[in-house]
Structures are given as C-alpha cells and as structure tokens.
Amino acid sequence: MSDFRIPLGNWISDFIDWLIDVAGAFFDFLRMVMAAMYDGLEQVLTSPPFWVIVIVVAVLAYFSKGWKLAIGSAIGLVLIVALDQWENAMSTLSLVLLASLIALLIAIPTGIWAAKSNRASAVIRPILDFLQTMPAMVYLIPALMLFRIGVVPGMVATIIFSMAPGVRLTELGIRNVDKEVVEAGYAFGSTPGRVLRQIQLPLAMPSIMAGVNQVIMLSLSMVVIAGMVGAGGLGSDVVTSLNRVDVGLGFEAGTAVVVIAMILDRVTSGFGNRERSKAKAEKAAA
C-alpha cells in the first residue's frame, strides 16, 4: 500500500504538453491580444502628464464618496510621483484594471448562471473552492508554459485567482432578490430576460459591486507574483528589492501599492454604497 501513488502531477504535465501541441497557435494569438490590450491601456495611463490622471481619479473619487476621498486620492497619487514610482504604478494599475475587467466578464455571467440553475451552482462551487484555496504561484507554472515570460502569464494567473468572489457575490445577490418582486414582474408579463435586466440585476447590484471590489483587491494582491514572471510595474521593484535586500526600494514600491489599493477600495466601495441605497429605494417602490 505504501507504494501506491496517484500520478496527478504527471497527468497535469501531460495535459499541458498536449494543450501546447494542439492549441499552441491559439495561445500565441491570445498572448498577442492580451499583450496589445495591456500595452494600449498602459499607454493611455502613462502618456498624459501625471496631473491629468490625478484630476481624473480625484473626480471619480468625488462622485464615489465625496470631496474628502477626492483630496485624499490626489494626495496619495502625488506621493507616488514624489517617490518616483509613477510609471511603475501606472503599469501596475493597467495590469490590475485589465485583469479585473476580464475576470468580471467571466465571473458575472457565471454567477448569473449559477443563480439560475442549482445544478450549475453545485458544479461551479467546488471549482471556486479549488481556485481560491490553491496557492496563487501554482497558476504561474502552466501560465508560463502556455504564454511564456512577460506580462500575460501574470495577468492570466491574476484572472484565475481573482474571479471567484465575483462569481459568488453575483450569485448571492441574485438569489437574495425578494421572490415576491420577481413574481410580480412575471405576473405583469415580463420575460425572464427582462426580469433579470430590470429587476434582479438592479436589486443585486450592491452585492455585485462588492464582488467587483473583491476582484480588484485580489488582482492587486497578485502584483508581486506577476512581477516574478516579468510583468514589470511595482511588483518588479518589489522582487528586485528582495533579490538585492534593498529595504528602501521595497518600502517605496510597497507604499505605492498601498496607495493604489486604498484608492481602488474606497472608490469601488463608495459606488457600491450608492448602489445599495438605490436598490433599497427601488425595493421600497416595488
């Protein structure tokens, strides 16, 4: 019995080799597309003078939560400029925003599907448990084999790692919509698609926005790991500081990561609170 061993590692390795042989051209195309999207977004964020981005972020923060957050966001971004980490911060922000967008484009429809089907939910939940508990660095190995070194494998690992809360909170929000409101929609002759668009999604929006917040935060937590595979940005500086035992560089890059995390967290949670108040008003009206 002691000699018995399930060769799971060999199976996974063989499967990845088979994927490369069969769909190598597809993964090369996907890598090219994702790299182009990242380069384009990075160009948008790094080309204008820094004060333009500071003003845009401050305006978003103002509409999210008021002038206090707007001023705090502006001060935080100016601090990043003062630390000479602006370009790295914008590269990191590009990766986080793009990875979060792709993760949400997968997570929200999947969460809707899970909310609509108990059978789908029973299949999806164990997969989400696996994705959330597997060490994030494990995703880098097949990602490196499929997409080679650079920003794309870091982005792919970030998408896989971060999308689980988006699925869970979307499903939770739709399942928690008052059944009487949904039944009233059907009673007035609405189609399932219209009930989803005009009743369930608006009332579930606070939960969905909480999922958006969590997806973005988890994406940002992958910055350092993405830096290990050549993604650049602040993660690259953190990895460099580890290799050189450079406390100063690590602290500067870490401070920039903290500033970006706080801004993204406060802005998304602010919009989430607004959606929560709106949903309560709509529910009361219904």
Sequence and secondary structure as in RCSB ss.txt:
>XXXX:A:sequence
MSDFRIPLGNWISDFIDWLIDVAGAFFDFLRMVMAAMYDGLEQVLTSPPFWVIVIVVAVLAYFSKGWKLAIGSAI
GLVLIVALDQWENAMSTLSLVLLASLIALLIAIPTGIWAAKSNRASAVIRPILDFLQTMPAMVYLIPALMLFRIG
VVPGMVATIIFSMAPGVRLTELGIRNVDKEVVEAGYAFGSTPGRVLRQIQLPLAMPSIMAGVNQVIMLSLSMVVI
AGMVGAGGLGSDVVTSLNRVDVGLGFEAGTAVVVIAMILDRVTSGFGNRERSKAKAEKAAA
>XXXX:A:secstr
 TT    HHHHHHHHHHHHHHHHHHHHHHHHHHHHHHHHHHHHHHHSS HHHHHHHHHHHHHHHH HHHHHHHHH
HHHHHHHTT HHHHHHHHHHHHHHHHHHHHHHHHHHHHHHH HHHHHHHHHHHHHHHHS HHHHHHHHHHHH SS
HHHHHHHHHHHHSHHHHHHHHHHHHTS HHHHHHHHHTT  HHHHIIIIIHHHHHHHHHHHHHHHHHHHHHTHHH
HHTTT  HHHHHHHHHHHHT HHHHHHHHHHHHHHHHHHHHHHHHHHHHHHHHHHHHHHH 
